[in-house]
Amino acid sequence: MQMQRRYSTTMVVACKRRPRPRPRDSYDHVSLLQSHPDARRLAQIHSHVVTSGLERAASWPPASSRATPRWAALAWRSRARDAFLWNVMLQGYARAGPPHARQAVALVARMRASTGAPAAANHYTYTFVVKACAAAGDDDDDAGRAGRAVHALAVGAGFDLDAFVANALVAFYARLGDVAAARKVFDVAAAKDVVSWNSMIAGYAQNGRSDEAVALLRSMARRGATCRPDLVTLVAVLPACAASAAVREGLWAHSYAVKNAFRVGDGALASGLIAMYAACGRLDTARAVFDRAPCRSQAVYSSMIQAYGSHGHGVEALDLFHLMLANGVAPDGVCFVSVLSACAHGGLVDDGLRVFDTMGDHGVEKRQVHYACVVDLLGRAGQLTQALGVVESMPFQPGKDVWGALLGACRLHDDMELAERAAERLLVLDPGNAGRYAALAQMYDDAGRWDDASRVRRLMRDRGANKPLASSIVEGHMDAVF
């Protein structure tokens, strides 16, 4: 009897330890969504959400939107969309690239017209939409107009001074090539952080405004501890240092990276340093940076190959290319441009043609720039007939770079007949480039055809083509840097 009572007591205790399962709520489903990336399971969970009525619950959208952007689409049918959910959807469109950028802009209009739960746009909203417009590409006029319209909305809402929105706007205008607008946004931003400075420096560098990029680095460095340059700053400014041969700023960037324990062998930083030292005439130092890089990425190899090519060391560039292949580093389109250009400058015609023929073996598509390099390769060697044959056999219409390379070769070897043919195409494809008119006019002058030379110069004036100002890569007197 006593044993029976003990057994019964044990059973009662065991029963008490098994609580009845509580009904699942929205937070349980969020946990399931996070742990089941499979599309089939996702559909099953969504079906249960709908049949249980949780899809209409006010707690469902915020909870689901905090899961991941992928699962936020499930909550989109909810009648209680909060600002967080709208922003998650906008962020997803921004990250999806050009095909979905316009949808982000349309979504903002729907958000502003929404009469459901509070969905007021905040600084994240404008940041994501501006990024989406920038992602649409600099050739998309609609995205450019939409981005400017969103900027106006941000000003009206008082968010244009926010650091996140301002940084996105700086990058957006820089992508459009409107550096002046980017600088205005940068100047009025209330609280500039390191991202603000990096965005503006990169904007200058990407648009060929190297001197302004270097000057902004000076200003940033003078701020001291309030906003110190980081690795991204150096990567952004080094191309500008290379373009303007700003050796002092480049040396400062290198020493700053060492002092702050940045990984100088990092692919982006190492390739930037190599290009900078090569542009400043310090090829040995560029090679030293390459040799010390612990992880030689494709970008590091490409920079060193281009450095050799720009200094006329075609054999060394070609040897380094073969070393890269032997080490299992796959070349890309940029790398092939560097190799072909090096072969052109070094007079390595046969080697360059062999490299060009192997592009398909590496899965790299031949583009306009690669054909332009081959035309330049043949043209520099005086093989103008072969160069024209390459132009005529291209699988797509030759662009301005290809015809420009042919015109340059014609001028080098005084082939007036072929030069006129190339110039005829160039004045259609690139009517605003004064260098094309000047090259043809100079050839007419050299041939004593004064009337033709005057005609070309008159055409240049009528079309408003401006001759670019000459600039030297040798730096003159410089003020103290920092």
Legacy VTK file of the C-alpha trace (Angstrom):
# vtk DataFile Version 3.0
C-alpha trace
ASCII
DATASET POLYDATA
POINTS 482 float
0.000 0.000 0.000
2.824 2.351 0.900
4.643 1.537 -2.343
1.457 2.194 -4.276
1.132 5.629 -2.692
4.761 6.423 -3.513
4.216 5.402 -7.116
1.121 7.560 -7.369
2.944 10.529 -5.872
5.720 10.104 -8.405
3.218 10.041 -11.219
1.580 13.223 -9.939
4.938 15.008 -9.775
5.804 13.823 -13.275
2.491 15.100 -14.547
3.106 18.460 -12.955
6.418 18.721 -14.789
4.682 18.521 -18.187
2.909 21.841 -18.706
0.352 22.025 -21.420
1.668 23.596 -24.614
0.627 27.214 -24.958
-0.816 28.512 -28.216
1.782 29.812 -30.643
1.892 33.564 -31.091
3.603 35.870 -33.594
6.945 35.729 -31.802
7.006 31.928 -32.077
6.461 32.228 -35.815
9.241 34.792 -36.087
11.573 32.299 -34.408
10.494 29.634 -36.888
11.050 31.984 -39.830
14.564 32.737 -38.662
15.472 29.061 -38.279
13.892 27.691 -41.504
15.401 29.231 -44.665
13.853 26.511 -46.831
11.244 27.951 -49.227
8.852 25.001 -48.694
8.901 25.377 -44.915
8.481 29.133 -45.332
5.249 28.569 -47.260
3.943 26.188 -44.579
4.681 28.680 -41.793
3.027 31.458 -43.767
-0.086 29.306 -44.244
-0.313 28.711 -40.510
0.074 32.439 -39.842
-2.829 33.188 -42.169
-5.160 30.439 -40.841
-4.462 31.363 -37.218
-5.361 35.019 -37.830
-1.945 36.294 -36.755
-1.407 38.016 -40.101
-3.908 40.693 -39.082
-2.482 41.121 -35.598
-0.891 44.462 -34.889
2.071 42.710 -33.288
2.789 40.678 -36.429
4.405 43.293 -38.721
6.953 44.643 -36.223
7.865 41.182 -35.051
8.227 39.721 -38.512
10.128 42.690 -39.871
12.686 42.213 -37.141
13.371 38.699 -38.408
15.199 39.339 -41.694
14.409 41.397 -44.815
13.540 38.187 -46.653
10.769 37.328 -44.217
9.448 40.888 -44.165
7.599 40.091 -47.391
5.293 37.830 -45.382
4.229 40.685 -43.183
3.553 42.903 -46.171
-0.076 41.734 -46.365
-0.707 42.979 -42.855
-3.092 45.845 -42.351
-0.836 47.322 -39.678
2.348 48.290 -41.474
4.708 50.257 -39.273
7.576 52.504 -40.394
10.079 49.771 -39.620
8.429 47.378 -42.062
8.264 50.001 -44.828
11.965 50.725 -44.289
12.888 47.045 -44.425
11.149 46.730 -47.781
12.871 49.881 -49.043
16.231 48.561 -47.899
15.599 45.323 -49.757
14.897 47.213 -52.977
18.010 49.357 -52.491
20.187 46.271 -52.096
18.609 44.521 -55.076
20.313 46.832 -57.563
19.142 48.700 -60.665
16.132 46.525 -61.599
14.348 47.325 -58.342
15.538 50.862 -57.631
12.477 52.478 -59.200
10.218 50.300 -57.067
11.788 51.844 -53.986
10.839 55.320 -55.177
7.292 54.189 -55.940
7.096 52.579 -52.524
7.888 55.871 -50.824
4.947 57.481 -52.593
2.694 54.709 -51.314
4.139 55.101 -47.848
3.443 58.830 -47.779
-0.124 58.249 -48.972
-0.723 55.417 -46.503
-3.702 55.932 -44.189
-3.124 52.794 -42.112
-1.005 52.455 -38.994
1.632 55.150 -38.386
4.130 54.959 -41.207
5.795 58.345 -41.101
9.004 58.503 -43.116
12.127 58.886 -40.988
15.803 59.357 -41.726
16.227 55.657 -42.534
13.491 55.939 -45.156
15.227 58.725 -47.064
18.612 57.022 -46.694
17.402 53.771 -48.257
15.584 55.499 -51.118
18.565 57.675 -52.023
20.786 54.592 -52.006
18.315 52.864 -54.300
18.447 55.799 -56.728
22.243 55.693 -56.664
22.181 51.939 -57.283
20.111 52.505 -60.419
23.248 53.746 -62.149
24.513 57.077 -63.427
22.984 56.495 -66.874
19.413 56.254 -65.532
17.922 59.748 -65.915
14.717 58.730 -64.153
16.662 57.576 -61.105
18.586 60.839 -61.116
15.407 62.907 -61.172
13.850 60.686 -58.517
16.880 61.091 -56.262
16.730 64.861 -56.537
12.996 64.749 -55.771
13.638 62.628 -52.676
16.296 65.148 -51.640
13.676 67.881 -51.836
11.300 65.804 -49.707
14.046 65.243 -47.155
14.657 68.993 -46.968
10.955 69.628 -46.441
10.845 67.020 -43.682
13.962 68.391 -42.011
16.049 65.259 -42.522
18.559 66.687 -44.999
20.928 67.615 -42.167
20.899 64.087 -40.748
24.284 62.357 -41.116
22.829 59.155 -42.631
20.764 61.014 -45.219
23.566 63.452 -46.031
26.076 60.643 -46.576
23.690 58.869 -48.931
23.081 62.109 -50.848
26.815 62.800 -51.201
27.355 59.334 -52.682
24.289 59.741 -54.907
25.374 63.058 -56.429
28.941 61.820 -56.833
27.583 58.827 -58.746
25.731 61.240 -61.042
28.920 63.223 -61.568
27.422 66.318 -59.920
30.335 66.930 -57.577
29.246 70.501 -56.835
25.889 69.292 -55.473
27.646 66.593 -53.443
29.937 69.220 -51.887
26.988 71.446 -50.991
25.337 68.577 -49.139
28.627 67.779 -47.419
29.166 71.376 -46.321
25.719 71.807 -44.745
25.634 68.416 -43.005
25.262 69.078 -39.290
27.316 66.210 -37.911
29.994 64.939 -40.267
31.389 61.532 -39.407
34.197 59.590 -41.051
31.719 58.190 -43.594
30.846 61.743 -44.647
34.468 62.614 -45.323
35.148 59.301 -47.055
32.118 59.704 -49.324
33.174 63.178 -50.415
36.828 62.197 -50.931
35.766 59.170 -52.974
33.353 61.353 -54.954
36.151 63.713 -55.922
38.510 60.854 -56.811
35.931 58.975 -58.899
35.129 62.081 -60.926
38.708 62.999 -61.752
38.886 65.829 -59.199
42.122 64.580 -57.703
43.357 67.908 -56.352
40.129 68.471 -54.414
40.296 64.938 -53.003
43.833 65.493 -51.748
42.910 68.924 -50.332
39.972 67.398 -48.459
42.283 64.761 -46.994
44.453 67.578 -45.662
41.423 69.202 -44.039
40.314 65.897 -42.548
43.747 65.179 -41.111
43.891 68.613 -39.466
40.789 67.801 -37.434
42.829 65.455 -35.283
40.943 63.091 -33.009
37.513 64.505 -33.872
37.385 62.582 -37.158
40.410 60.451 -37.896
40.984 58.910 -41.341
40.466 55.160 -41.486
41.344 52.413 -43.944
38.463 53.397 -46.244
39.789 56.968 -46.343
43.199 55.835 -47.528
41.771 53.482 -50.143
39.583 56.323 -51.452
42.318 58.953 -51.607
45.232 56.911 -53.002
43.873 56.893 -56.586
43.681 60.681 -56.356
47.269 60.816 -55.117
48.290 58.662 -58.073
46.365 60.784 -60.583
47.918 64.035 -59.368
51.303 62.505 -58.494
50.842 63.826 -54.945
53.846 62.023 -53.538
53.804 63.775 -50.148
50.186 62.898 -49.460
50.795 59.370 -50.700
53.780 58.939 -48.390
51.721 60.324 -45.519
48.924 57.846 -46.265
51.420 54.970 -46.265
53.052 56.030 -42.998
49.648 56.696 -41.421
48.562 53.158 -42.302
51.697 51.708 -40.709
51.414 53.822 -37.545
47.773 52.880 -37.069
48.417 49.166 -37.623
46.307 48.999 -40.772
46.976 45.949 -42.898
49.195 47.468 -45.571
49.063 44.133 -47.376
45.278 44.409 -47.682
44.332 44.058 -51.352
42.662 47.450 -51.812
45.293 49.372 -49.835
48.265 47.580 -51.374
47.000 48.082 -54.931
46.395 51.764 -54.200
49.909 52.211 -52.820
51.429 50.424 -55.815
49.563 52.676 -58.256
50.500 55.777 -56.272
54.227 54.987 -56.117
54.287 54.040 -59.802
52.591 57.307 -60.780
55.185 59.203 -58.753
58.025 57.427 -60.583
58.989 55.163 -57.691
58.669 51.817 -59.406
61.084 50.067 -57.018
58.997 51.133 -54.027
55.860 49.928 -55.787
57.480 46.530 -56.295
58.542 46.470 -52.632
54.918 46.979 -51.582
53.898 44.163 -53.920
56.567 41.797 -52.581
55.576 42.449 -48.962
51.856 41.925 -49.541
51.030 38.650 -47.739
47.905 37.997 -49.816
48.361 39.000 -53.423
44.889 39.371 -54.822
43.960 39.939 -58.438
43.797 43.702 -57.756
47.360 43.713 -56.370
48.699 41.836 -59.405
46.810 44.137 -61.789
48.211 47.260 -60.146
51.780 46.011 -60.384
51.312 44.878 -63.995
49.899 48.287 -64.888
52.798 49.964 -63.082
55.308 48.061 -65.187
53.376 48.771 -68.358
53.156 52.517 -67.727
56.938 52.649 -67.357
57.576 50.685 -70.540
58.588 47.451 -68.826
56.442 45.166 -70.952
58.514 42.026 -70.373
58.300 42.384 -66.583
54.546 42.998 -66.826
54.074 39.892 -68.962
56.219 37.780 -66.616
54.153 38.930 -63.647
50.956 38.042 -65.489
52.197 34.502 -66.084
53.255 34.288 -62.418
49.762 35.282 -61.401
48.273 32.507 -63.503
50.776 30.003 -62.126
49.732 30.941 -58.591
46.108 30.235 -59.387
44.907 33.854 -59.328
42.188 34.318 -61.951
42.471 37.484 -64.091
39.480 39.719 -64.763
38.733 42.268 -67.469
40.723 45.019 -65.767
43.758 42.780 -65.488
43.669 41.997 -69.210
43.523 45.717 -69.974
46.679 46.201 -67.906
48.513 43.369 -69.662
47.463 44.395 -73.173
48.394 48.009 -72.484
51.793 46.914 -71.168
52.385 44.846 -74.311
51.394 47.832 -76.461
53.817 50.169 -74.719
56.556 47.537 -74.784
56.101 46.627 -78.455
55.239 42.996 -77.609
52.779 42.478 -80.456
52.763 38.681 -80.669
52.613 38.282 -76.897
49.760 40.767 -76.664
47.755 38.994 -79.361
48.243 35.661 -77.588
47.022 37.164 -74.317
43.997 38.595 -76.116
43.156 35.203 -77.637
43.203 33.516 -74.192
40.611 35.796 -72.615
37.799 33.377 -73.373
39.750 30.538 -71.739
39.565 32.475 -68.468
35.887 33.246 -68.846
36.489 36.966 -69.461
34.346 38.694 -72.075
36.081 40.834 -74.683
34.756 44.380 -74.482
35.335 47.667 -76.280
38.303 48.567 -74.100
40.075 45.279 -74.886
39.636 45.756 -78.627
40.906 49.318 -78.237
44.026 47.944 -76.554
44.622 45.524 -79.446
44.144 48.301 -82.016
46.628 50.404 -80.047
48.987 47.414 -79.845
48.996 46.947 -83.619
48.866 50.656 -84.391
51.936 51.524 -82.326
53.840 48.822 -84.206
52.833 50.386 -87.531
50.518 47.507 -88.480
47.634 49.789 -89.445
46.079 47.389 -91.941
45.872 44.688 -89.277
44.510 47.221 -86.794
41.749 48.176 -89.234
41.022 44.496 -89.726
40.458 44.094 -85.994
38.064 47.049 -86.034
36.070 45.651 -88.947
35.889 42.149 -87.490
34.545 43.164 -84.087
31.350 41.306 -83.067
29.714 44.632 -82.145
29.879 48.209 -83.361
33.255 49.820 -82.583
33.007 52.608 -80.016
34.874 55.846 -79.534
37.773 54.205 -77.698
38.448 51.842 -80.590
38.288 54.568 -83.259
40.316 56.859 -80.992
43.086 54.280 -80.741
43.094 53.964 -84.529
43.235 57.740 -85.001
46.182 57.955 -82.622
48.015 55.276 -84.587
47.298 57.076 -87.858
48.721 60.300 -86.466
51.804 58.449 -85.221
52.465 56.969 -88.680
51.074 59.813 -90.885
48.303 57.805 -92.523
45.970 60.645 -93.527
43.476 58.553 -95.483
42.766 56.174 -92.614
42.868 59.058 -90.133
40.041 60.823 -91.976
37.969 57.654 -91.853
38.546 57.249 -88.109
37.901 60.949 -87.439
34.644 60.825 -89.390
33.346 58.178 -86.990
34.736 59.933 -83.925
33.093 63.262 -84.676
29.767 61.406 -84.569
30.456 59.182 -81.573
32.376 61.727 -79.476
31.480 65.220 -80.764
32.343 67.011 -77.522
35.933 65.774 -77.285
38.160 68.574 -78.504
41.177 66.291 -78.623
39.744 64.468 -81.624
39.391 67.701 -83.613
42.827 68.915 -82.535
44.521 65.681 -83.632
42.936 65.778 -87.080
43.597 69.512 -87.509
47.256 69.006 -86.594
47.572 66.251 -89.182
46.110 68.579 -91.825
48.604 71.241 -90.771
51.496 68.802 -91.069
50.287 67.809 -94.531
49.972 71.458 -95.616
46.185 71.229 -96.003
45.456 74.569 -94.334
41.867 74.897 -95.501
40.958 71.493 -94.072
42.680 72.349 -90.800
40.701 75.605 -90.522
37.467 73.754 -91.328
38.037 71.248 -88.511
38.881 73.983 -85.993
35.798 75.962 -87.029
33.678 72.831 -86.581
35.170 72.377 -83.136
34.157 75.912 -82.138
30.667 75.558 -83.601
30.040 72.384 -81.612
31.302 73.934 -78.401
34.026 71.369 -77.864
36.481 72.601 -75.261
40.140 71.739 -75.396
41.257 70.288 -72.038
43.874 72.230 -70.170
47.307 70.659 -70.176
48.622 69.408 -66.869
51.950 68.032 -65.768
52.344 64.926 -63.671
55.461 66.463 -62.132
54.437 68.396 -59.077
55.900 71.811 -58.565
56.282 73.655 -55.294
53.895 72.308 -52.654
52.802 73.766 -49.427
53.457 71.860 -46.237
51.050 68.972 -46.146
49.691 68.685 -42.640
LINES 1 483
482 0 1 2 3 4 5 6 7 8 9 10 11 12 13 14 15 16 17 18 19 20 21 22 23 24 25 26 27 28 29 30 31 32 33 34 35 36 37 38 39 40 41 42 43 44 45 46 47 48 49 50 51 52 53 54 55 56 57 58 59 60 61 62 63 64 65 66 67 68 69 70 71 72 73 74 75 76 77 78 79 80 81 82 83 84 85 86 87 88 89 90 91 92 93 94 95 96 97 98 99 100 101 102 103 104 105 106 107 108 109 110 111 112 113 114 115 116 117 118 119 120 121 122 123 124 125 126 127 128 129 130 131 132 133 134 135 136 137 138 139 140 141 142 143 144 145 146 147 148 149 150 151 152 153 154 155 156 157 158 159 160 161 162 163 164 165 166 167 168 169 170 171 172 173 174 175 176 177 178 179 180 181 182 183 184 185 186 187 188 189 190 191 192 193 194 195 196 197 198 199 200 201 202 203 204 205 206 207 208 209 210 211 212 213 214 215 216 217 218 219 220 221 222 223 224 225 226 227 228 229 230 231 232 233 234 235 236 237 238 239 240 241 242 243 244 245 246 247 248 249 250 251 252 253 254 255 256 257 258 259 260 261 262 263 264 265 266 267 268 269 270 271 272 273 274 275 276 277 278 279 280 281 282 283 284 285 286 287 288 289 290 291 292 293 294 295 296 297 298 299 300 301 302 303 304 305 306 307 308 309 310 311 312 313 314 315 316 317 318 319 320 321 322 323 324 325 326 327 328 329 330 331 332 333 334 335 336 337 338 339 340 341 342 343 344 345 346 347 348 349 350 351 352 353 354 355 356 357 358 359 360 361 362 363 364 365 366 367 368 369 370 371 372 373 374 375 376 377 378 379 380 381 382 383 384 385 386 387 388 389 390 391 392 393 394 395 396 397 398 399 400 401 402 403 404 405 406 407 408 409 410 411 412 413 414 415 416 417 418 419 420 421 422 423 424 425 426 427 428 429 430 431 432 433 434 435 436 437 438 439 440 441 442 443 444 445 446 447 448 449 450 451 452 453 454 455 456 457 458 459 460 461 462 463 464 465 466 467 468 469 470 471 472 473 474 475 476 477 478 479 480 481
